[in-house]
Amino acid sequence: FSLHSHLQAGTLEAKVVAPSVPPAARVNLRLRVPAGHRIRSVTANGKPWNQFNAVEETITLPPTTKQPLDLAVYY
């Protein structure tokens, strides 16, 4: 995966490339946001994604796809 922070805009961008073999269990990606902030929303490939936990700072990744997953995290 790759990660880019845009502190002034309050966003993180992540590109996740799934492994060729699907994982046996659910995969959570933990992204730490700046102190005093919480994840407000997430998009996955441009569509709203509500599978995240703002307190734990984790995003449950969708099932494996053949395309890279582009995440935008707003805090």
C-alpha positions, -999 to +999 in steps of 0.1 A: +000+000+000+010+036-003-002+065+019-002+102+014-013+128+041-028+161+033-027+177+067-040+211+057-070+195+039-077+170+067-074+140+045-054+108+040-052+090+007-043+053+006-038+030-024-041-007-014-032-035-038-048-067-027-027-099-026-034-124-054-047-149-028-078-137-009-071-134+029-088-160+051-102-134+074-114-098+074-086-072+069-086-040+088-063-011+079-053+011+108-046+048+099-037+071+127-050+106+122-036+137+140-043+140+178-076+156+185-092+144+153-113+113+144-122+097+111-154+114+098-159+095+065-142+072+040-146+066+003-134+035-015-128+040-052-149+072-051-179+057-034-189+062+003-176+034+025-191+031+060-171+001+072-147+020+096-143+025+133-134+061+142-124+053+178-100+025+167-089+044+136-095+013+115-111+007+081-124-027+072-113-034+036-137-047+011-133-083-002-103-087-025-107-073-060-083-074-089-082-036-090-062-014-066-084+001-039-082+039-036-092+051-001-099+087+008-101+092+046-115+125+059-110+137+095 
